[in-house]
Amino acid sequence: MPEGHTIRHCAQEHARLLVGQHLGVTSPQGRFPDAALVDGGLLVGTDAWGKHLFHEYEGERFVHVHLGIYGTFTTHPLPPPQPRPTTRMRIVGDEVAIDLVGPNTCELVDTAGRDAVFARLGPDPLRTDADPDRAWRALQRRRIPIGQALLDQTVIAGVGNVYRAEALWTHRISPLRPSNELTREEFDTLWMELTELLHKGVREQRISTRNVYKADDCPECDTPIRRWDLAGRWAYACPSCQPR
């Protein structure tokens, strides 16, 4: 599943390519019938919160997209190729067309609908309005392992498995530590690490880390990396550097 930096980059790129234009919006697949309600509409802005992307059209209409595991955006020069049968949404601007295939969510919402999505998400380290104290308070109410809590989008929005593994290893925290046993100093260093990693991902348009994720051995001490199922996702840790 794309992590938060990918969605932030999409928001920035779509704004650069499409904002200020009246767009042709269709649903070749037919599973986004509300495309007709924004077809020909003026795109006035884009936004991202965690793994959720919003295209804002004139009249406070928002196309809300969550890519999920399989969703992708593809940009084509004009004229674009024939859409694939699985294309949920095609957006045609003055110079490019953008296709959306395979998302978990593609829906039209009003301002209240957008705000409802925002309200159920934790702070996003990529946003200037992020409040880390909200995430700290949420962790203090949880006894679940910190490795599980970091993937809970209601705690911190936008963090995925790779950044979880990297941040916990960097600060020598076991993924199995109960969330409410973290000190405030540990939380602050984790928040800063995740913020830096996500911003780096936006700049470089890729995940670039030196970590234990899918590694055979620890890059620090050469101990074999342990891998196990943690609440349905693979967790990775060095038993020596990140003792339980």
C-alpha positions as CSV (number, residue, x, y, z in Angstrom):
1,M,0.0,0.0,0.0
2,P,1.4,3.5,-0.9
3,E,2.6,5.4,2.2
4,G,1.8,9.0,2.9
5,H,4.7,10.5,0.8
6,T,3.2,8.9,-2.4
7,I,-0.2,10.5,-1.8
8,R,1.4,13.9,-0.9
9,H,3.4,13.8,-4.2
10,C,0.2,12.9,-6.1
11,A,-1.5,16.0,-4.6
12,Q,1.4,18.2,-5.6
13,E,1.7,16.8,-9.1
14,H,-2.0,16.9,-9.8
15,A,-2.1,20.5,-8.6
16,R,0.8,21.4,-10.9
17,L,-0.8,19.7,-13.9
18,L,-4.5,20.4,-13.5
19,V,-5.5,23.1,-11.0
20,G,-7.2,26.1,-12.7
21,Q,-8.5,24.0,-15.6
22,H,-12.0,22.9,-16.5
23,L,-11.5,19.1,-16.6
24,G,-13.2,16.2,-18.5
25,V,-14.0,13.6,-15.9
26,T,-15.4,10.2,-16.8
27,S,-15.6,6.7,-15.4
28,P,-14.7,4.3,-18.2
29,Q,-15.4,1.4,-15.9
30,G,-18.7,2.8,-14.8
31,R,-18.0,2.3,-11.0
32,F,-17.7,6.1,-10.3
33,P,-21.0,7.4,-11.7
34,D,-20.7,10.7,-9.9
35,A,-17.9,11.6,-12.3
36,A,-20.7,13.2,-14.4
37,L,-21.3,15.7,-11.5
38,V,-17.8,17.1,-11.8
39,D,-17.3,16.6,-15.6
40,G,-16.4,20.0,-17.0
41,G,-15.8,21.4,-13.5
42,L,-13.0,23.8,-12.5
43,L,-10.4,22.1,-10.3
44,V,-9.5,24.7,-7.6
45,G,-7.1,22.7,-5.4
46,T,-5.8,19.3,-4.2
47,D,-5.1,18.1,-0.7
48,A,-3.8,15.0,1.1
49,W,-4.1,13.7,4.6
50,G,-2.2,10.5,5.2
51,K,-3.2,8.0,2.5
52,H,-6.3,10.0,1.4
53,L,-6.3,12.3,-1.6
54,F,-8.8,15.0,-2.4
55,H,-9.4,16.9,-5.6
56,E,-11.5,20.0,-4.9
57,Y,-13.8,21.3,-7.7
58,E,-15.6,24.7,-7.8
59,G,-18.7,24.6,-5.6
60,E,-17.1,22.7,-2.7
61,R,-17.2,19.3,-4.4
62,F,-14.4,16.9,-3.5
63,V,-13.3,13.7,-5.3
64,H,-12.0,11.5,-2.5
65,V,-9.5,8.8,-3.4
66,H,-7.9,6.1,-1.3
67,L,-5.6,3.9,-3.4
68,G,-5.5,0.9,-1.1
69,I,-3.1,-1.9,-2.0
70,Y,-3.7,-2.0,-5.8
71,G,-4.7,1.5,-6.8
72,T,-2.5,3.5,-9.1
73,F,-2.5,6.8,-11.0
74,T,-1.0,7.0,-14.5
75,T,-0.4,10.2,-16.4
76,H,-0.6,10.3,-20.2
77,P,0.2,13.0,-22.8
78,L,-2.7,14.1,-25.0
79,P,-4.2,12.4,-26.8
80,P,-4.4,9.6,-24.2
81,P,-4.6,5.9,-25.1
82,Q,-7.8,4.0,-24.9
83,P,-8.7,3.6,-21.2
84,R,-8.2,0.1,-19.7
85,P,-11.4,-1.7,-18.8
86,T,-10.5,-1.3,-15.1
87,T,-10.1,2.5,-15.2
88,R,-12.2,3.9,-12.4
89,M,-11.7,7.5,-13.4
90,R,-10.1,9.4,-16.2
91,I,-9.3,13.1,-15.9
92,V,-8.5,15.0,-19.1
93,G,-6.9,18.4,-18.8
94,D,-5.4,20.9,-21.2
95,E,-2.1,19.0,-21.7
96,V,-2.4,15.6,-19.9
97,A,-4.8,12.9,-18.9
98,I,-4.7,11.0,-15.6
99,D,-6.2,7.6,-15.1
100,L,-7.1,6.0,-11.8
101,V,-7.2,2.2,-11.7
102,G,-8.0,-0.1,-8.8
103,P,-8.5,2.2,-5.8
104,N,-10.2,1.2,-2.6
105,T,-12.2,4.4,-2.7
106,C,-13.2,6.9,-5.4
107,E,-16.2,9.0,-4.3
108,L,-17.7,12.4,-4.5
109,V,-18.2,14.2,-1.2
110,D,-19.1,17.6,0.0
111,T,-17.2,19.7,2.6
112,A,-18.8,17.8,5.5
113,G,-17.8,14.5,3.9
114,R,-14.2,15.6,3.5
115,D,-14.1,16.8,7.1
116,A,-15.5,13.5,8.3
117,V,-12.6,11.7,6.7
118,F,-10.1,14.2,8.3
119,A,-11.8,13.8,11.7
120,R,-11.2,10.0,11.8
121,L,-7.5,10.3,10.9
122,G,-4.6,11.0,13.2
123,P,-2.2,13.8,12.5
124,D,-0.2,13.6,9.3
125,P,3.5,14.5,9.8
126,L,3.5,16.0,6.2
127,R,0.9,18.6,7.0
128,T,1.8,22.0,8.4
129,D,-1.2,21.8,10.7
130,A,-0.2,18.4,12.2
131,D,-0.5,18.2,16.0
132,P,1.9,15.6,17.4
133,D,0.3,15.9,20.9
134,R,-2.8,14.2,19.4
135,A,-0.8,11.2,18.5
136,W,1.0,11.1,21.9
137,R,-2.3,11.2,23.7
138,A,-3.7,8.4,21.5
139,L,-0.7,6.2,22.2
140,Q,-1.0,6.8,26.0
141,R,-4.5,5.3,25.8
142,R,-3.3,2.1,24.1
143,R,-1.5,-1.0,25.4
144,I,-1.2,-2.6,22.0
145,P,2.4,-2.9,20.7
146,I,3.9,0.3,19.3
147,G,4.6,-1.5,16.0
148,Q,0.9,-2.1,15.6
149,A,-0.1,1.3,16.8
150,L,2.1,3.1,14.2
151,L,0.1,1.5,11.4
152,D,-3.2,2.6,12.9
153,Q,-4.2,5.6,10.7
154,T,-6.2,7.1,13.6
155,V,-3.0,7.5,15.5
156,I,-0.6,8.8,12.9
157,A,-1.8,9.2,9.3
158,G,0.4,8.1,6.4
159,V,2.9,5.8,8.1
160,G,3.3,2.4,6.4
161,N,5.3,-0.8,7.1
162,V,8.6,0.4,5.7
163,Y,8.7,3.7,7.7
164,R,7.5,1.8,10.8
165,A,10.4,-0.6,10.6
166,E,13.0,2.1,9.8
167,A,11.9,4.5,12.6
168,L,11.7,1.8,15.3
169,W,15.1,0.4,14.4
170,T,16.8,3.8,14.2
171,H,15.7,4.5,17.8
172,R,16.2,1.0,19.1
173,I,12.6,0.5,20.1
174,S,11.1,-3.0,19.9
175,P,7.9,-3.2,17.8
176,L,6.4,-5.2,20.7
177,R,6.8,-2.5,23.4
178,P,3.4,-1.5,24.7
179,S,2.4,1.9,23.2
180,N,1.7,3.5,26.6
181,E,5.2,2.6,27.9
182,L,6.9,4.9,25.5
183,T,8.4,8.0,27.1
184,R,7.6,11.4,25.8
185,E,11.2,11.7,24.7
186,E,11.0,8.5,22.7
187,F,7.8,9.6,21.1
188,D,9.2,12.9,20.1
189,T,12.2,11.3,18.4
190,L,9.9,8.9,16.6
191,W,7.7,11.7,15.4
192,M,10.7,13.7,14.1
193,E,12.1,10.6,12.4
194,L,8.8,9.8,10.7
195,T,8.5,13.4,9.6
196,E,11.9,13.5,8.1
197,L,11.4,10.1,6.3
198,L,8.1,11.1,4.8
199,H,9.4,14.5,3.6
200,K,12.4,12.8,2.1
201,G,10.1,10.4,0.4
202,V,8.1,13.3,-1.2
203,R,11.3,15.0,-2.4
204,E,12.8,11.8,-3.9
205,Q,9.5,10.2,-4.9
206,R,10.6,6.9,-3.4
207,I,11.4,5.3,-0.1
208,S,15.2,5.5,0.5
209,T,16.2,4.0,3.8
210,R,18.9,1.9,5.5
211,N,16.8,-0.3,7.6
212,V,15.7,-3.8,8.7
213,Y,12.7,-4.0,6.4
214,K,13.0,-7.3,4.4
215,A,16.7,-7.5,5.3
216,D,18.4,-10.7,6.2
217,D,20.8,-9.2,8.7
218,C,20.9,-6.1,10.9
219,P,22.9,-3.3,9.1
220,E,24.4,-2.3,12.5
221,C,25.3,-5.6,14.2
222,D,24.8,-8.4,11.6
223,T,22.3,-10.2,13.8
224,P,19.7,-12.1,11.7
225,I,16.6,-10.0,11.4
226,R,13.5,-11.5,13.0
227,R,10.2,-11.4,10.9
228,W,6.8,-12.2,12.3
229,D,3.1,-11.5,11.8
230,L,2.0,-8.5,13.9
231,A,-1.7,-7.9,13.6
232,G,-1.8,-9.1,10.0
233,R,1.3,-7.3,8.8
234,W,4.9,-8.5,8.7
235,A,7.0,-6.8,11.4
236,Y,10.8,-6.7,11.2
237,A,13.3,-6.1,14.1
238,C,16.8,-6.8,15.2
239,P,16.7,-8.9,18.4
240,S,20.0,-7.4,19.6
241,C,19.4,-3.7,18.7
242,Q,15.7,-3.7,19.6
243,P,15.3,-6.0,22.6
244,R,11.8,-6.6,23.8
